Amino acid sequence: MANYFYTSWDAVILFREWQTQNSTHYVLSCLAVAVIAFLLEGLKLLRQCILKRSRRYRIHTRDPSIDSDMKKLPDADMSKLTVDSSPLAQHCPSSPNRLPQRRRRRCKTSCHRLNWRLVGHHLLQSIIYMLQTTISYCLMLVFMSFNIGLCVSIVVGFGVGYCLFGLIQEVKNIDSDSDSHCP
């Protein structure tokens, strides 16, 4: 393995079995690496879409009494709130045993309820993140083969993916009412 950039049709890509010995295999391998880099940018956008949906879901499923208490405060006072003085602390203080029975029940139902849909979103994001990290490290190892054709393929794949998926994301930010590209 060379410690300098080189050009050659003969390259080993990640595994001993993925070895190119002629120009056809080399070009197909460069295309495959570029497609993997391109799809990695798509995975990043998918993870962002899931994050936006879970945030939107979290906003729509809030306890209305907490939201109405939060709206009563002026914006200037929001930054000066401490944990004990916030409207959320009135519903869910650090020690719920200090509350009367009626408010203790409200604390358990509104603040400490586990929302399985948000857990599912977070689990899906975690799986996608692990996949994204694994693919990123594999592409880094391919780049570290120092084969110029493979390195250029990775950079082109990332560039085209960033351009295309970034354009989709910009269109989404302009037209925020539709979720057409988010699965």
N, C-alpha and C positions, 0 to 999 in steps of 0.2 A: 504494500500500500504506500502510495507516494505522499509525501508531506508538502507537496507543492501542486499548483494547478497544472493539469495536463489534458491533452486531447488524445483519445484513443477509442476505438470501437469496442475494445475488450474491457469490460467493467463488471465488477461484482457489486450488486445492489442489495444491500441489507442481508441477504442470505446467500450461501454458497450455491444454492439451486437457481437463484435469479442472476444468472451470468449471461452477458451478451458476448457473442463471438463473431457476429457479422453486423453489417450496417442496418439490416432490417430489424433485428432484435434490439439494436441500440436505439433506433428511432422510435420503435414501439414502447420501449422502456421509458424514454424521455417523455413521450406523450402520456404514458400512465402516471408518471411522477407529476407532470403538470396538472393532470385531471385530479389527482389526489390533493394537491395544493389548492386547486380551485374549489373543490368540495369542502375543504377545511374552512374556507371563508364562508361558505354556506352554512356550515355547522355553527359558526360564531353568530350569524344572523338568526338562526333558529333559536339558539339559546337566549338571545336578546328578545325575540318575540315571546317566548315562554315567560321570561321575566316581566315583560310589559303586561301580559295577560294576567299573571298572578297578582301584580300590583293593582291592576284594574279590578280584579275580583275582590281583592282585599278591601279596596275602597268601597265597593258596592255592598259588601256584607258587614260593614261596621255596625256597631250598636248605635241606633239613632239618638239615644239619650246622651251618649258621650259626644257625638257630633254636635248636638244642639248646645251642650255645655261649652264646647270648644268655640263655637261661633259667638257666644256671648262675650268672649274676651276680645279686647281690641288687639290689633297686630303688634303694637308697641310693647304690650305686656307679655306677649308670648315668649320673647327671648329671656325674660326675667323670671320665668316660672321655675320653681324647683320641683323635685319629685313630690313633696308633700303638699305643695300649693296648687298643683295642676288639677284640672277637672277629672282627669283619669284617676288621680289618687283618691278622689272622693268615692269613686265606684270600686276601686281595687287598691286599697292601701297595702303596704307591705305586711301588715298583720291583720288579716280579716277577722280574727277573733275579737278585736276591739269593737266590731260593728254589732248593731242589733241583728237579730235573726233574719229579718226581712231583707236588709241590705247585704247580709252575708250570702244569702241565696242568689241575689242579683250579681254579686261579685263572681261567684262560681260559674254562673251561666253566661255572663257576657265577656269576661276577660280571660278565663282560664280554660275555655272550651277548645279542644283540639280540632282544627279545621282540616279534614282529611284531603280536601281538594288542594289546599295550599301545600300540604305535605307531599302529595303526588306531584305537583308542579316542581317542588324543590328536589324531589328524588329524580325526576326526569332531567332537570337541569344538572344535577350531580353526575348522572350517567353520561350525559352529553359532554360535560366538562372533562370527565376521565377519558372519553374517546378522543376528544379534541387534543388533550395533552399528549396522549399516546401517539397520535398521528403527527403532532408537531415534533416530538422527539425523533420519530422515525425519519421525518423529512430532514431534520437537522443531521442525522447520521448519514443520509444520502448526500447531503451537501458536503459533509466532511470527507467524502470520498475524493474530493478535489477534482472530479471530472468536470470539465468546463461545460459540456453539453447538459449534464444532469443539473448542475448549479443554475444554469440559465433557464432550464425547464422549470425548476422550482420557483425562481423569481418571476418568470412569466405567468405561471399558474396562480401565484399569490396576487400578482398585479391585476390580471384579468378578473379574478374572483373578487378582489377588493373593488374594482371599478364597477362590475356588474351588480354585485350585491349591495355596494354602497349606493348605487343609483336607485336600486329598489328601495333601500332604506330612506333615501332622500324623498322619493316620491311618496312613501308612506308618511313621512313627517309633514309633508305639505298637505296631503289628503288624509288627515288623521281619523276620519270617520270609518274608513273601510279597512278590513283586515284581510285583503285579498291574498297577500303573500304569506301570511302567517298560517300555518296548518292548525 
